[in-house]
Every structure is written in C-alpha cells, then in structure tokens.
Amino acid sequence: MKRVIALIAFFSLLFILFTSVAFAQVQTRLKVIRASNVGQSVDPPLKELHNELRTLFNFTSYRLLRDENLSLSLNQPVSISARERRIIMEITLMGLHKNVAELRIRVNREGTEILNTQVRLSPGRTVLIGGPKVREGVIIYAFYAHF
Amino acid sequence: MKDFCSSVSKLLEKYFDQEVTDEERLLVEGHLQDCPACQDVLSSMEKLRTLIKVPVEEAVQKEDLPWVWQKIEREIRLQEKLTWWQSLRPWLDLSPLLKKKVWIPAVATIMVLLFISAQIFFKKIPSYSGASVVEYVESGTNNVMVYDLEKARVTVIWLFEGPEEEASPS
C-alpha cells in the first residue's frame, strides 16, 4: 500500500508540475515606441502599425525603442523601463484562459502611479497604451499576444 | 527380556539425544541398570559421538573465522550496493499491484486527476468577443481615453498628460 501511495504522490506531483508549467505562462510581445512630430521617419517594423493608427494619431515620426518577448507567469510582475523620464511599466498576468490573457498594467513616472488598467489580450488583438510624455513626443506601449 | 530390550533399544537413540519424555526416561534408565547389553549400546553411542565431535572441534579451531566473517561482510556490502536503476526497479514494477486490490484507489485517483485536467483543458471560456478588452482603467493624476479600432482590432488607452497636451489622438 505504501508503494501505491508513493506512486500516486509521484504522478500527482508530475501532474501538478505539468499543469503549472503548461498553463500558467503566456508569451507576450511588447514594443516600446516613441511617437513625435519631429521629423518624418517611421521605423520599418512600425510601418504597419503607423498605417493602422494614421486615422487616430497625427504623429509624423515613430521610433522603435524596444521590442521584447515577455514570458509572463501568473501573478509575477515584470517591469519594463522606458529609460526616459523614469517611466516604468509593470505588467502582471492576472488570469489565463484558452485564448485570453488578462494583464494588469501599471505605469509609474518617478515613483507616482499615473495609470492602472487591466486588459484582456487575445491573439490578433493589439493593445496600445500611450500618452506619457518624453522629450518632444510620447511613449506608446504596444502589446501583442503570442499564444 | 530380549523382547523388552528390543523395545527399549528403539528409545535408546531418543534417550541419547535427550528427546524422550519423563516417563520414557524412567523406563530406559530402569532397564539400563539391569541390562549390560543396552549399557554397551549406549556406551558405543557415546564413543561414536566423541569420535565425531573431537575432529570437528579441532577443524573449527584451525579455521580462520575472522577471515570467513570478513568474506561474509563483503558479500553483504556488495548486495547492498545497488545501482540507481536496480533500486528504482522495484518501485516501477507494477505486477504486484495488479495482483492486489489496490487498483480501486488508483483508478479513483486517476479519475479525480482526469476530472481536474478536464476542467483545465476544456474549460468553457467566457465569450469575450462582445465584452470590452479593457476591464478597467484608472489614473489618479491624468485623464484617460479608451478607443477601439474594431477593424484593425486595436484598442488604445491614451493618457493625457498636462493641459498643454499636443500629441493627442486626432
């Protein structure tokens, strides 16, 4: 009987490890963009995004500052720094469903929280968070689901 | 007398090996006092035992017992040193489990695990197609705008910093 209990415990542990690894992580792509009206240049990776946002924004220049693949774990915050004017973004995976990841995003400037939001990110959907001012322009964070 | 002797002689070996009952012992000892023939038989048994016992004891004394003991200990140690695979094999051997009625709790456990995993694998996902992408948004310092470009499947959360906002959505 001891052997049975040991085997059950072993397989339960494997099961827990498998499910925790397989289901509690999500891959998200994050682009940090500086948009401004200084110049007319648009970085090639941002041309598609620029076309989509043309109707919405009147910026003439889009520069890609960072392009990262984030591996988010449940309730584990990840911090991203924009390197300019001490803007720090904290992203936390709050929930994960089949095709939807719930992300809580907090933006801090110099230690003060300027934005707190929770969004549902799904494949094919882009979530842009923009507005914090830097130099002559603004910072835009673009989130893409990778699952 | 001869018949009685033959019946007692059957008990003599048991008497010699001290395997008789008290009753039998009294019978044999009473007979031995009056029967020289049976006394001779018992005496020859004792001589035979002495003949065997003495050389065996001498051989044991000559034998190097510590060396024999070392050999035994070495054999025990060799048996104890199992490889990791050998030590794991008894745990992986499921055949004894199949003989016992242990499959009932095992199946029950598997069913529970399957039920839990089914909840994870086939969990009904709330339909978010109609729901907003933004669950909530708040800012203690600035105004915030949320805008959905459904055609492009883009959701914009825009933070208006300062009254002299220039780079606002058009």
Interface residues (C-beta under 8 A of the other chain):
Chain A: M1 R3 V4 A6 L7 I8 F11 S12 F15 T19 F23 A35 S36 N37 E52 L53 T55 L56 F57 N58 F59 H97 K98 N99 V100 E102 V107 T112 E113 I114 L115 N116 T117 Q118 V119 R120 L121 S122 G124 R125 T126 V127 L128 I129 G130 G131 P132 K133 G137 V138
Chain B: W91 P96 L97 V102 P105 A106 T109 L113 S117 I120 K123 I125 P126 Y128 A131 S132 V133 V134 E135 Y136 V137 E138 S139 G140 T141 N142 V144 Y147 L149 A152 R153 V154 T155 V156 I157 W158 L159 F160 E161 G162 E166 A167 P169 S170
